[in-house]
Amino acid sequence: MIPTAEKGQVQASGASEQDLGRENKLGLEVALMIEREFHSAGWPTGLLFGVQSEIQQRYKIGRWAVREAIRILEMRGSADMRRGRGGGLVIAQPRLKNVLQSFALYLLAEKATRADLDRAARTLAEIAAWLLLQRFHEERALAVELSATFAETGDLLSALVKMTGNSALSVMASVLDVLAGPRAETTNAFDPRRLAAISKSLVAGDMAGVADFVYSAAPAQTSGDLDLMRWIRPTTSLNACRYSTQLAFKMLGDIMRLPHVQSTFLGSERDISDQYVFSLESVRQASRILEDMGVLESRLGRKGGLFTRKPVLAEILSQTFAYLIHQRVTIADAQLAAGMLDNALARTERPCGSQNALTKLFIAMFDAFGHRKNNGAVKH
């Protein structure tokens, strides 16, 4: 069991079990604190963190808040609550789909497009080529290893990144590949002359040329734009989900279509009930789901109601750390990847005023991960 420092406790004196709004927010706060403890311990998958009563006592919170914290941790894929004798809150194995869910929310809010993904992938190809240039000075040796690695991966970008040996860039390649969606089938065998051309361009220092060769060989995507919502929707049909879940994802789709998703007033609970023709109870439950996802805020008082909220980068990054640890990403690799991506962004995109949400997200993730031991927590 992970020991907890006294400073990790949440002082909830004065919190009322009847004040559900406060308890919901307290539950999210505790969930994030528990995740930070998982990170500090190296995310030991399968370890028992504690039973509900122990967690409640440890953080000095009520039963409703601890249940909310556990529910949020389960929703984020960070922990599982095992029932029965010998059960309790168990640290879950980090999965790529949990990272993708967090990324998708942020990228939807940032209006990311397939063009952003393509530019990020080309940047990754150029960085991989530059790193390989430090190792290879002869075309033939490079072509031989590239051919063998391509035979393993079946993808040129993945092959180039794998050859660099940089664990952080390998994670980036995996995320980009999955976010891109399924590719069209190709029956043509890969032309070995293209490998030779890539090797020639790389040794000559033509990084943009390497990226051109990589993407002229890539099979076309089957869809025109990024389908980010597929990483957020429930795995079952919405028709089979509870009314509150149906409403939550109807509202989420509308929120993400707004020009600005930060602090836009949506209306009161009664307004939402009338607009979507759902009961007030369904609206309240749907609002809780969207609050946990970080895209909605419920405010009390005369000027209160439901407001959109831009996903907080710090909360998103905290979920990615577990996966990076699980993938054995080193601090040195993360720092190198963040630095090279930042230089590439400054060189090719910032002077033109373009904003690549994907590249910025990877820079923030690798930079925060690379400095996590010094900072202790991710800054907003």
C-alpha positions as CSV (number, residue, x, y, z in Angstrom):
1,M,0.0,0.0,0.0
2,I,1.3,3.5,-0.9
3,P,2.1,5.6,2.2
4,T,0.5,9.1,2.1
5,A,2.1,12.2,3.5
6,E,0.0,14.3,5.9
7,K,0.2,17.3,3.4
8,G,-1.7,15.2,0.9
9,Q,-4.9,15.3,3.1
10,V,-7.8,17.4,2.0
11,Q,-9.4,19.5,4.7
12,A,-13.2,19.2,4.1
13,S,-14.4,20.6,7.3
14,G,-17.7,22.3,6.8
15,A,-18.5,20.3,3.7
16,S,-22.1,19.2,3.7
17,E,-23.3,15.9,2.3
18,Q,-26.3,17.8,0.9
19,D,-24.1,20.2,-1.1
20,L,-23.6,17.8,-4.0
21,G,-21.9,20.5,-6.2
22,R,-19.2,21.0,-3.6
23,E,-18.8,17.3,-3.0
24,N,-18.5,16.6,-6.8
25,K,-15.7,19.2,-7.1
26,L,-14.0,17.8,-4.0
27,G,-14.2,14.3,-5.4
28,L,-12.3,15.5,-8.6
29,E,-9.7,17.2,-6.4
30,V,-9.1,14.1,-4.4
31,A,-9.0,11.9,-7.6
32,L,-6.2,14.1,-9.0
33,M,-4.3,14.0,-5.7
34,I,-4.5,10.2,-5.6
35,E,-3.2,10.1,-9.2
36,R,-0.3,12.2,-8.1
37,E,0.5,9.6,-5.4
38,F,0.4,6.9,-8.0
39,H,2.9,8.8,-10.1
40,S,5.2,9.5,-7.1
41,A,5.3,5.7,-6.4
42,G,6.1,4.9,-10.0
43,W,2.6,3.8,-10.9
44,P,2.8,0.2,-9.4
45,T,0.1,-1.5,-11.4
46,G,-2.0,-4.0,-9.4
47,L,-1.1,-2.5,-6.0
48,L,-3.9,-2.0,-3.5
49,F,-4.2,1.7,-2.6
50,G,-6.8,1.2,0.2
51,V,-10.4,0.5,0.9
52,Q,-13.1,3.2,0.7
53,S,-13.1,3.8,4.5
54,E,-9.3,4.2,4.6
55,I,-9.3,6.7,1.7
56,Q,-12.1,8.6,3.4
57,Q,-10.2,8.8,6.6
58,R,-6.9,9.6,4.9
59,Y,-8.2,12.6,3.1
60,K,-10.8,13.6,5.8
61,I,-13.7,13.7,3.4
62,G,-17.3,12.5,3.4
63,R,-18.6,9.3,1.9
64,W,-20.1,11.1,-1.1
65,A,-16.8,12.8,-2.0
66,V,-14.8,9.6,-1.8
67,R,-17.3,7.7,-4.0
68,E,-17.0,10.5,-6.5
69,A,-13.2,10.3,-6.4
70,I,-13.3,6.6,-7.0
71,R,-15.9,6.9,-9.8
72,I,-13.7,9.5,-11.5
73,L,-10.5,7.4,-11.2
74,E,-12.4,4.4,-12.7
75,M,-13.7,6.6,-15.5
76,R,-10.2,7.9,-16.3
77,G,-8.9,4.3,-16.3
78,S,-6.5,5.1,-13.4
79,A,-7.8,2.6,-10.9
80,D,-10.3,-0.2,-10.4
81,M,-12.5,-0.7,-7.3
82,R,-12.6,-4.4,-6.5
83,R,-15.5,-5.6,-4.4
84,G,-15.6,-8.3,-1.8
85,R,-13.1,-9.6,0.7
86,G,-9.5,-8.5,0.0
87,G,-10.8,-5.8,-2.4
88,G,-10.3,-2.1,-2.5
89,L,-9.0,0.5,-4.9
90,V,-6.3,-1.1,-7.1
91,I,-4.0,0.8,-9.4
92,A,-4.9,0.0,-13.0
93,Q,-2.5,-0.7,-15.9
94,P,-2.2,2.5,-18.0
95,R,-3.7,2.1,-21.5
96,L,-3.3,4.1,-24.6
97,K,-7.0,4.5,-25.0
98,N,-7.1,6.6,-21.7
99,V,-4.4,8.9,-23.1
100,L,-6.3,9.2,-26.4
101,Q,-9.6,10.1,-24.6
102,S,-7.9,13.0,-22.8
103,F,-6.1,14.1,-26.0
104,A,-9.3,14.0,-27.9
105,L,-11.1,16.3,-25.5
106,Y,-8.3,18.8,-25.6
107,L,-7.9,18.6,-29.4
108,L,-11.6,19.0,-30.0
109,A,-11.6,22.2,-27.8
110,E,-8.6,23.4,-29.8
111,K,-10.3,22.7,-33.2
112,A,-7.5,20.4,-34.3
113,T,-7.7,19.2,-37.9
114,R,-6.1,16.4,-39.9
115,A,-3.8,19.1,-41.3
116,D,-2.5,19.5,-37.8
117,L,-1.9,15.8,-37.5
118,D,-0.1,15.6,-40.8
119,R,2.2,18.5,-39.9
120,A,3.0,16.9,-36.6
121,A,3.8,13.6,-38.3
122,R,6.0,15.3,-40.9
123,T,7.8,17.2,-38.1
124,L,8.3,13.8,-36.3
125,A,9.8,12.3,-39.5
126,E,12.3,15.2,-39.8
127,I,13.3,14.9,-36.2
128,A,13.9,11.2,-36.5
129,A,15.9,11.8,-39.7
130,W,18.1,14.3,-37.9
131,L,18.8,12.0,-35.0
132,L,19.7,9.2,-37.4
133,L,22.1,11.5,-39.2
134,Q,24.1,11.6,-36.0
135,R,24.6,7.8,-36.2
136,F,24.8,7.1,-39.9
137,H,27.2,8.6,-42.5
138,E,27.0,5.9,-45.1
139,E,23.9,5.3,-47.2
140,R,24.3,1.5,-47.5
141,A,24.4,0.8,-43.8
142,L,21.4,3.1,-43.2
143,A,19.4,1.4,-46.0
144,V,20.1,-2.1,-44.7
145,E,18.9,-1.2,-41.1
146,L,16.0,0.8,-42.4
147,S,14.9,-2.1,-44.6
148,A,15.1,-4.6,-41.7
149,T,13.2,-2.2,-39.3
150,F,10.5,-1.5,-41.9
151,A,10.0,-5.2,-42.3
152,E,9.2,-5.3,-38.6
153,T,6.9,-2.3,-38.4
154,G,5.3,-2.2,-41.8
155,D,5.3,1.7,-41.6
156,L,8.1,4.0,-42.7
157,L,7.5,6.7,-40.0
158,S,7.4,4.0,-37.2
159,A,10.6,2.4,-38.6
160,L,12.5,5.7,-38.6
161,V,11.4,6.6,-35.1
162,K,12.2,3.1,-33.8
163,M,15.7,3.4,-35.2
164,T,16.3,6.5,-33.1
165,G,15.8,4.5,-29.9
166,N,14.0,7.5,-28.4
167,S,11.2,6.1,-26.2
168,A,9.3,9.4,-26.1
169,L,9.2,9.8,-29.9
170,S,8.0,6.2,-30.2
171,V,5.0,7.1,-28.0
172,M,4.3,10.1,-30.2
173,A,4.4,7.9,-33.3
174,S,2.0,5.5,-31.8
175,V,-0.5,8.2,-30.7
176,L,-0.4,9.9,-34.2
177,D,-0.9,6.5,-35.9
178,V,-4.0,5.6,-33.8
179,L,-5.5,9.1,-34.0
180,A,-5.1,9.1,-37.8
181,G,-7.6,6.2,-38.0
182,P,-7.6,3.2,-40.3
183,R,-5.7,3.5,-43.5
184,A,-6.8,2.3,-46.9
185,E,-5.6,-1.2,-47.8
186,T,-2.6,-1.4,-50.1
187,T,-1.7,-4.5,-52.1
188,N,1.5,-3.2,-53.6
189,A,4.8,-4.3,-52.2
190,F,7.0,-1.5,-50.9
191,D,9.6,-0.4,-53.5
192,P,13.1,-1.0,-52.0
193,R,14.4,1.9,-54.2
194,R,12.4,4.2,-52.1
195,L,14.4,3.1,-49.0
196,A,17.5,3.8,-50.9
197,A,16.2,7.3,-51.8
198,I,15.3,8.0,-48.2
199,S,18.8,6.9,-47.1
200,K,20.4,9.2,-49.7
201,S,18.3,12.2,-48.7
202,L,19.0,11.5,-45.0
203,V,22.7,11.3,-45.3
204,A,22.7,14.4,-47.5
205,G,20.9,16.3,-44.6
206,D,17.7,16.8,-46.6
207,M,15.2,16.2,-43.8
208,A,12.3,17.7,-45.6
209,G,13.1,15.3,-48.5
210,V,12.9,12.4,-46.1
211,A,9.5,13.5,-44.9
212,D,8.3,13.8,-48.5
213,F,9.4,10.3,-49.3
214,V,7.7,8.9,-46.2
215,Y,4.4,10.5,-47.0
216,S,4.4,9.8,-50.7
217,A,4.5,6.2,-49.8
218,A,1.8,6.3,-47.1
219,P,-1.6,4.9,-48.0
220,A,-4.4,7.4,-48.0
221,Q,-6.6,7.8,-44.9
222,T,-10.1,6.4,-45.3
223,S,-11.8,9.5,-43.8
224,G,-11.4,13.2,-44.6
225,D,-11.0,14.6,-41.1
226,L,-10.1,13.5,-37.6
227,D,-12.8,11.5,-35.9
228,L,-11.9,12.6,-32.3
229,M,-15.3,12.0,-30.9
230,R,-14.9,8.2,-31.3
231,W,-12.4,8.2,-28.5
232,I,-14.9,9.8,-26.1
233,R,-18.1,8.1,-27.0
234,P,-19.2,5.0,-24.9
235,T,-18.2,1.7,-26.6
236,T,-21.9,0.7,-26.6
237,S,-24.6,2.3,-28.6
238,L,-25.9,5.6,-27.1
239,N,-29.4,4.1,-27.5
240,A,-28.4,1.4,-25.0
241,C,-26.9,3.9,-22.5
242,R,-28.7,5.6,-19.6
243,Y,-30.6,8.7,-20.5
244,S,-28.1,10.9,-18.6
245,T,-25.2,9.4,-20.7
246,Q,-27.2,10.0,-23.9
247,L,-27.8,13.6,-22.9
248,A,-24.1,14.2,-21.9
249,F,-22.8,13.2,-25.3
250,K,-25.5,15.2,-27.1
251,M,-24.4,18.2,-25.1
252,L,-20.7,17.5,-25.6
253,G,-21.1,17.4,-29.4
254,D,-22.9,20.8,-29.3
255,I,-20.3,22.3,-26.9
256,M,-17.4,21.3,-29.2
257,R,-19.1,22.9,-32.1
258,L,-19.1,26.3,-30.4
259,P,-16.6,28.9,-31.7
260,H,-15.3,29.4,-28.2
261,V,-15.7,26.6,-25.7
262,Q,-14.3,28.5,-22.7
263,S,-16.8,30.0,-20.3
264,T,-19.8,30.1,-22.6
265,F,-23.1,30.3,-20.7
266,L,-25.4,27.4,-21.7
267,G,-28.3,28.2,-19.5
268,S,-29.9,26.9,-16.3
269,E,-30.6,23.2,-15.6
270,R,-34.2,24.0,-16.5
271,D,-33.2,25.6,-19.8
272,I,-31.2,22.5,-20.7
273,S,-34.1,20.3,-19.7
274,D,-36.4,22.2,-22.0
275,Q,-33.9,22.5,-24.9
276,Y,-33.1,18.7,-25.0
277,V,-36.4,17.4,-23.7
278,F,-34.8,15.5,-20.8
279,S,-35.8,15.4,-17.1
280,L,-34.1,17.7,-14.6
281,E,-32.5,14.6,-13.0
282,S,-31.0,13.5,-16.3
283,V,-29.6,17.0,-16.8
284,R,-28.0,16.9,-13.3
285,Q,-26.4,13.5,-14.0
286,A,-25.3,14.5,-17.5
287,S,-23.7,17.7,-16.0
288,R,-21.8,15.6,-13.5
289,I,-20.4,13.5,-16.3
290,L,-19.3,16.6,-18.3
291,E,-17.8,18.2,-15.2
292,D,-15.7,15.1,-14.6
293,M,-14.6,15.3,-18.2
294,G,-13.5,18.9,-17.6
295,V,-15.7,20.5,-20.2
296,L,-18.5,21.9,-18.1
297,E,-18.8,24.0,-14.9
298,S,-21.8,24.3,-12.7
299,R,-22.0,27.7,-10.9
300,L,-24.4,28.5,-8.1
301,G,-26.1,31.8,-7.2
302,R,-28.2,34.3,-9.0
303,K,-25.8,34.5,-12.0
304,G,-25.2,30.7,-11.9
305,G,-26.0,28.0,-14.3
306,L,-24.1,25.7,-16.6
307,F,-21.0,27.1,-18.3
308,T,-18.5,25.5,-20.8
309,R,-15.0,25.0,-19.5
310,K,-11.9,24.5,-21.6
311,P,-10.1,21.2,-20.7
312,V,-7.2,22.1,-18.3
313,L,-3.9,21.0,-19.8
314,A,-2.5,20.1,-16.3
315,E,-5.3,17.6,-15.7
316,I,-4.8,16.0,-19.2
317,L,-1.1,15.7,-18.7
318,S,-1.4,14.0,-15.4
319,Q,-3.2,11.1,-17.1
320,T,-0.5,10.7,-19.7
321,F,2.3,10.3,-17.2
322,A,1.2,6.8,-16.2
323,Y,1.3,5.6,-19.7
324,L,4.7,7.1,-20.3
325,I,6.1,5.4,-17.2
326,H,4.5,2.1,-18.4
327,Q,6.2,2.5,-21.8
328,R,9.5,3.1,-20.0
329,V,10.0,6.6,-21.4
330,T,13.1,8.1,-19.8
331,I,13.4,11.6,-18.6
332,A,16.3,12.2,-21.0
333,D,14.3,11.0,-24.0
334,A,11.3,13.2,-22.9
335,Q,13.5,16.3,-22.5
336,L,15.2,15.7,-25.9
337,A,11.9,15.2,-27.6
338,A,10.3,18.3,-26.1
339,G,13.3,20.4,-27.0
340,M,13.5,19.2,-30.6
341,L,9.7,19.6,-31.1
342,D,9.8,23.1,-29.7
343,N,12.7,24.1,-32.0
344,A,10.8,22.7,-35.0
345,L,7.6,24.5,-34.0
346,A,9.6,27.8,-33.6
347,R,11.3,27.3,-36.9
348,T,8.4,26.3,-39.1
349,E,5.1,27.3,-37.6
350,R,5.3,30.2,-35.1
351,P,6.8,32.7,-37.6
352,C,3.7,32.0,-39.9
353,G,1.3,32.4,-37.0
354,S,-0.1,28.9,-37.3
355,Q,-1.1,27.0,-34.2
356,N,-0.6,23.2,-34.3
357,A,-2.5,21.9,-31.3
358,L,-1.0,18.4,-31.6
359,T,2.6,19.6,-31.6
360,K,2.0,21.9,-28.7
361,L,0.3,19.1,-26.7
362,F,3.3,16.7,-27.2
363,I,5.8,19.5,-26.2
364,A,3.8,20.2,-23.0
365,M,3.5,16.4,-22.2
366,F,7.2,15.6,-22.7
367,D,8.4,18.8,-21.1
368,A,6.2,18.2,-18.0
369,F,7.2,14.6,-17.8
370,G,10.9,15.4,-18.2
371,H,10.8,17.8,-15.3
372,R,8.3,16.1,-13.1
373,K,10.8,15.1,-10.4
374,N,12.0,18.7,-10.0
375,N,8.6,20.4,-10.2
376,G,6.6,17.8,-8.3
377,A,3.4,18.6,-10.2
378,V,2.3,19.8,-13.6
379,K,1.7,23.6,-13.7
380,H,-1.4,25.1,-15.3
